[in-house]
Every structure is written in structure tokens, then in C-alpha cells.
């Protein structure tokens, strides 16, 4: 699958953006956990991260994500989580993860940002944002920013 094919699958994205992957940069020591309760977005996030050279796991259940992170504390280098999910919202998931792993960087995704979330993000350490719909370049940029401070 080419970079163009992947970006065409993202809502609101399209056109040839070219590859942004820096093949000289090594992958983080752990995997990236991508959490979205919509199966197509979870699968797409996993596929994009894989194409960008990262090792990724995707899940559609925030509770399962919490089990994975807490069950294997050294497995993940980054958590990417949707803000609005039915089972548990993204901020609650982040709060649960931070109880056992306060230093794990998190990228929070949303199509709609409200002032409460923005305020929470300003006061929370190691929390970045990714607006939906996003391109492969947007995803890569958010991941690299979050991992750069580790």
C-alpha cells in the first residue's frame, strides 16, 4: 500500500503528500498503543503507524487498553487515544494509565476540542493533541513530538 492510498482512506484527507518517514530515525524502544472505539479508525491508525516504521498495537476498548498498559508496564512507549469513546472517555483512560505510569506520553485525538479539554491539556504533563481528521504526516508529527521529550 502506498502513502497516497493510506491518506486517501483518512476522512477529509487525500492527494499525494509524499513519504515523511525518516528512515534514519530508529523506532522507539516500545510499541505504540492506538485506542479508538471505531474499528476502522483503530485499524487505520495501526496501519499508518506500521507504514511509518513504528511498532503498533490497536484496540477498540479503552478498558482493554488500560489492562494492556497496566499488565505490561514496559511494553509501550506512547499511548494514542481518542477523546470521545462510549465505554470510557479518553481523559478517564489517561487518568487510569497515569496512576501506574505517570511518565507515559499520550497523544489525545479528537474532532472537537472544548475548553475543558484544552485546560486539562495545558496543565497535564506529557500530553499532546492530534485533530481528526488527520493525515499520515499529522500522525507522524504528533508521535515524533511526544517521543522526542522522552
VENMO-V582421 format. One record per residue. N is the residue number from 0. RES is the residue in one small letter. SS is DSSP state (hx for helix, st for strand, lp for the rest). PHI is phi in radians with two decimals (999 if undefined). BURIAL is + if it has 9 or more other C-alpha atoms within 8 Angstrom, else -. Layout:
N/RES/SS/PHI/BURIAL
N/RES/SS/PHI/BURIAL
This chain:
0/x/lp/999/-
1/x/lp/-1.57/-
2/x/hx/-1.02/+
3/x/hx/-1.10/+
4/x/hx/-1.03/-
5/x/hx/-1.15/+
6/x/hx/-1.16/+
7/x/hx/-1.20/+
8/x/hx/-1.43/-
9/x/lp/-1.39/+
10/x/lp/-1.04/-
11/x/lp/1.32/-
12/x/lp/-1.97/+
13/x/lp/2.93/+
14/x/lp/1.51/-
15/x/lp/-1.46/-
16/x/lp/-1.80/-
17/x/lp/1.29/-
18/x/lp/-1.34/-
19/x/lp/-1.88/-
20/x/lp/-1.19/-
21/x/lp/-1.61/-
22/x/lp/-1.24/-
23/x/lp/-1.51/-
24/x/lp/-1.53/-
25/x/lp/-1.37/-
26/x/lp/-1.22/-
27/x/lp/-1.11/-
28/x/lp/-1.11/-
29/x/lp/-1.99/+
30/x/st/-1.51/+
31/x/st/-1.83/+
32/x/st/-1.74/+
33/x/st/-1.85/+
34/x/st/-2.14/+
35/x/lp/-2.61/+
36/x/lp/-1.33/+
37/x/lp/-1.69/-
38/x/hx/-0.92/-
39/x/hx/-1.08/-
40/x/hx/-1.28/+
41/x/hx/-1.06/+
42/x/hx/-1.14/+
43/x/hx/-1.12/+
44/x/hx/-1.03/+
45/x/hx/-1.07/+
46/x/hx/-1.08/-
47/x/hx/-1.12/+
48/x/hx/-1.06/+
49/x/hx/-1.08/+
50/x/hx/-1.11/-
51/x/lp/-1.43/+
52/x/lp/1.68/+
53/x/lp/-1.73/+
54/x/lp/-1.53/+
55/x/st/-2.35/+
56/x/st/-2.26/+
57/x/st/-2.15/+
58/x/st/-2.40/+
59/x/lp/-1.82/+
60/x/lp/-1.99/+
61/x/hx/-1.07/+
62/x/hx/-1.15/+
63/x/hx/-1.14/+
64/x/hx/-1.05/+
65/x/hx/-1.09/+
66/x/hx/-1.07/-
67/x/hx/-1.11/-
68/x/hx/-1.14/+
69/x/hx/-1.29/+
70/x/hx/-1.33/-
71/x/lp/-2.34/-
72/x/lp/-0.98/-
73/x/lp/-1.72/-
74/x/lp/-1.25/-
75/x/st/-1.90/+
76/x/st/-1.68/+
77/x/st/-2.76/+
78/x/st/-2.05/+
79/x/st/-2.01/+
80/x/st/-2.38/+
81/x/st/-1.28/+
82/x/lp/-1.26/+
83/x/lp/-1.81/-
84/x/lp/-2.36/+
85/x/lp/-1.24/-
86/x/lp/-1.20/-
87/x/lp/-2.87/+
88/x/lp/-1.35/+
89/x/hx/-1.06/+
90/x/hx/-1.17/-
91/x/hx/-1.15/-
92/x/hx/-1.10/+
93/x/hx/-1.04/+
94/x/hx/-1.05/-
95/x/hx/-1.12/+
96/x/hx/-1.16/+
97/x/hx/-1.18/+
98/x/hx/-1.08/-
99/x/hx/-1.82/-
100/x/lp/-2.37/+
101/x/lp/-1.12/-
102/x/lp/-1.69/-
103/x/lp/-1.21/+
104/x/st/-1.21/+
105/x/st/-2.32/+
106/x/st/-1.89/+
107/x/st/-1.72/+
108/x/st/-1.85/+
109/x/st/-2.86/+
110/x/lp/-1.60/-
111/x/lp/-2.33/-
112/x/lp/-1.87/-
113/x/lp/-1.86/-
114/x/hx/-1.10/-
115/x/hx/-1.13/-
116/x/hx/-1.17/-
117/x/hx/-1.08/+
118/x/hx/-1.12/-
119/x/hx/-1.09/-
120/x/hx/-1.14/+
121/x/hx/-1.17/-
122/x/hx/-1.72/-
123/x/lp/-1.73/-
124/x/lp/-1.31/-
125/x/lp/0.95/+
126/x/st/-2.31/+
127/x/st/-2.07/+
128/x/st/-2.06/+
129/x/st/-2.48/+
130/x/st/-1.45/+
131/x/lp/-1.65/-
132/x/lp/-1.24/+
133/x/lp/-2.16/+
134/x/lp/-1.73/+
135/x/hx/-1.04/+
136/x/hx/-1.13/+
137/x/hx/-1.07/+
138/x/hx/-1.09/+
139/x/hx/-1.06/+
140/x/hx/-1.08/-
141/x/hx/-1.09/+
142/x/hx/-1.11/+
143/x/hx/-1.12/-
144/x/hx/-1.10/-
145/x/hx/-1.12/+
146/x/hx/-1.39/+
147/x/hx/-1.16/-
148/x/lp/-1.57/-
149/x/lp/-1.31/-
